[in-house]
Amino acid sequence: MTNKLNLFLVVFLCLASALACSKFTELAKNAANSVEKETKDSPKLPSGGPFTLEGKDWKFYDISGTDIKIELPGEPKDKSPKPEQLPPGYKEIFSAMHISALDDGGFSVAASQLDPTGKRKFTIKELADTSMMAMKRQLPDLKYTLDTSSDTKAKYTGSFTKNGKDYEVGGCCLYKKTDPSRVWAIITFVPNGNADARTAADRALKNVTFSGGTDTCN
C-alpha cells in the first residue's frame, strides 16, 4: 500500500469536517482531493522491503504540539494539515489539529490530537465511528468494530485489502473531557503475516501516554 501517511491526513481532516458541520460528504471529498493533489505533486515514498525489527532503535517520542508520548521504532514525521486544508467552521469546534505518523515497510502508526474549543460536546462513539467512516471512504472494503465500553475510550479493530495485500487496523480513540479537553487517536496498520509489524504495533499501543489523561490504549 502506498501513501499511507496521506491516508491518515485524509482521515483526520474528514473527521474534523464531519464534526465541524453537517456537510460531511462535500467536505470529505474536498479534503481528499486536496491531499491527493499534494501527493501527485510530491515525490513518492520509497517502498522498501517488508518491515523488520532488525536494527531498529526504539525511542520515546514527544509528538510535537500534542500531549502524546509514544515509543516507536523510528522517528515519526509531522503530517499536520496546512491552514488551507482545514475545513470551513473547523476553528469554531477545534483550536488545533496535530498529526504525526511513522511508515516503514508496510507498517504504519499515526498519532493525532484535536483540541476542542468547548463549543460542542461529543460522544466517544461519535468520534470513533466518524474517524472509521472517513477511513472507509478511502478503503471501501474496510471492516471494523468498536469497543466503546467506556464513555471516554473506544478501541478500533479492523481489516482491509489494498493492492492485493491484507492489512489489520488497530488502535484507540480517547476523549478527555476535563479542561483542557482533548481528542486523541492512535491508529496502526499491520500487514497480515508480518510478525515483526504485529510486535511493533502492540508495543507502540502499550507504550503510549497522554499527559493529563488517565486512559490508555490497552
C-alpha positions in Angstrom: 0.0 0.0 0.0 1.4 3.5 -0.9 0.8 6.9 0.6 -0.5 5.7 3.9 0.7 8.9 5.6 -1.6 10.9 3.3 -4.4 8.5 4.1 -4.1 9.3 7.8 -4.2 13.0 7.0 -7.4 12.5 4.9 -8.9 10.5 7.8 -8.4 13.3 10.4 -9.4 16.1 8.0 -12.6 14.2 7.3 -13.2 13.6 11.0 -12.8 17.4 11.6 -15.1 18.1 8.7 -17.8 15.9 9.9 -17.7 17.2 13.4 -17.4 20.8 12.4 -20.5 20.9 10.3 -23.1 18.8 8.6 -21.7 18.9 5.0 -19.6 15.8 5.6 -19.7 14.3 2.1 -18.7 17.5 0.4 -16.0 18.5 2.8 -14.6 15.0 3.0 -14.3 14.9 -0.8 -12.6 18.3 -0.8 -10.2 17.2 1.8 -9.4 14.0 0.0 -8.9 15.9 -3.3 -6.6 18.4 -1.7 -4.3 15.7 -0.2 -4.4 13.6 -3.4 -3.3 16.6 -5.4 -0.4 17.2 -3.0 0.5 13.5 -3.3 0.6 13.7 -7.1 2.8 16.8 -7.0 5.2 15.4 -4.4 7.9 12.6 -4.6 6.6 9.1 -3.9 7.6 7.5 -0.6 10.2 4.7 -1.2 8.5 1.3 -0.9 11.5 -0.6 0.6 11.1 -4.2 1.8 8.8 -5.7 4.4 9.0 -4.2 7.9 11.6 -5.9 10.2 12.6 -5.2 13.8 16.2 -5.9 13.0 18.4 -2.9 13.6 15.5 -0.8 14.9 16.3 1.8 17.6 13.2 2.1 19.8 12.8 5.5 21.5 10.1 7.5 23.2 8.9 10.5 21.2 7.0 13.5 22.4 4.7 14.2 19.5 5.0 17.9 18.5 2.1 20.1 19.5 0.4 17.4 21.5 0.2 15.7 24.9 1.2 12.4 23.4 4.3 10.5 24.2 4.8 7.1 22.3 7.5 4.5 21.9 8.3 3.8 18.3 11.0 2.0 16.2 11.8 5.2 14.3 11.1 8.9 14.2 7.6 9.9 13.2 7.0 12.7 10.7 4.8 15.7 11.2 1.8 15.3 8.9 -0.4 18.1 10.3 -2.6 19.8 7.8 -1.8 23.1 6.2 -4.2 26.0 7.2 -5.7 26.0 3.7 -6.6 22.3 4.1 -8.7 22.8 7.2 -12.5 22.6 6.6 -14.9 25.6 7.0 -16.1 26.0 10.5 -13.2 24.0 11.9 -11.8 26.7 14.1 -15.2 27.1 15.8 -15.0 23.5 17.0 -11.3 22.8 17.3 -8.5 25.2 18.0 -5.8 22.9 16.7 -5.1 19.6 14.9 -1.7 17.8 15.0 -0.8 14.5 13.3 2.4 12.6 13.3 3.0 9.3 11.6 5.6 6.6 11.0 5.6 4.4 7.9 8.1 1.7 7.4 7.8 -1.3 5.1 4.0 -1.6 5.2 3.8 -1.0 9.0 2.2 2.4 9.9 1.3 4.1 13.1 -0.3 7.6 13.4 -0.8 9.7 16.5 -3.2 12.6 16.4 -4.6 15.3 18.7 -7.6 17.5 18.3 -8.1 20.4 20.7 -11.8 21.1 21.2 -12.9 24.7 21.8 -15.7 23.6 24.2 -18.4 24.9 21.9 -19.6 21.4 21.1 -19.7 18.2 23.2 -19.1 14.8 21.6 -19.6 11.1 22.5 -16.8 8.7 22.2 -18.8 6.6 19.8 -19.4 9.6 17.5 -15.7 10.4 17.5 -14.6 6.8 16.8 -17.3 6.0 14.3 -16.6 9.2 12.3 -12.9 8.5 12.0 -13.5 5.0 10.8 -16.2 6.2 8.3 -13.7 8.7 7.0 -11.1 5.9 6.5 -13.7 3.8 4.8 -14.1 6.5 2.1 -10.6 5.7 1.1 -10.7 2.0 1.8 -14.2 0.9 0.8 -13.7 -2.8 1.9 -12.7 -1.7 5.4 -14.5 -3.8 8.1 -14.2 -2.6 11.6 -15.6 -3.0 15.1 -15.5 -0.6 18.1 -15.3 -1.4 21.8 -16.9 1.6 23.5 -17.4 0.1 26.9 -16.1 3.4 28.4 -17.6 6.9 27.7 -14.0 8.2 27.2 -12.3 5.4 25.2 -13.0 3.4 22.1 -10.8 0.6 20.7 -10.5 0.0 17.0 -10.3 -3.4 15.4 -10.5 -3.8 11.6 -9.1 -5.1 8.4 -8.9 -4.2 4.7 -7.2 -5.2 1.4 -5.3 -2.8 -0.7 -3.4 -3.7 -3.9 -3.8 -7.4 -3.2 -2.4 -7.1 0.3 -4.3 -7.7 3.5 -3.9 -5.3 6.5 -5.1 -5.2 10.1 -6.2 -1.9 11.7 -5.9 -1.4 15.4 -5.7 1.4 17.9 -7.8 3.7 20.1 -9.6 6.9 20.3 -9.7 8.8 23.7 -11.8 11.7 24.7 -10.5 13.8 27.6 -13.5 15.8 28.7 -11.8 17.8 31.5 -10.2 21.2 30.8 -8.3 21.4 28.6 -10.3 18.8 26.7 -8.5 16.7 24.1 -9.4 14.1 21.4 -6.5 11.6 20.9 -6.3 8.8 18.4 -3.6 6.2 17.7 -4.1 4.1 14.6 -1.9 1.2 13.4 -1.8 -0.6 10.1 -0.2 -4.1 10.2 0.4 -6.2 7.0 -1.1 -9.7 7.6 1.6 -12.3 8.3 4.3 -9.9 9.4 5.1 -10.9 12.9 7.6 -8.1 13.4 5.0 -5.5 12.4 2.5 -7.0 14.8 5.0 -6.9 17.6 5.8 -3.3 16.8 2.1 -2.2 16.8 1.4 -4.0 20.1 4.5 -2.3 21.7 3.6 1.1 20.4 0.0 0.9 21.6 1.1 -0.5 25.0 3.7 2.3 25.5 1.8 5.5 24.7 0.8 8.0 27.4 -1.4 11.1 27.3 -0.4 14.0 29.6 -3.3 14.9 31.8 -5.3 11.8 30.8 -5.9 8.6 32.7 -7.0 6.3 29.9 -4.6 4.0 27.9 -4.8 2.3 24.6 -4.8 -1.2 26.1 
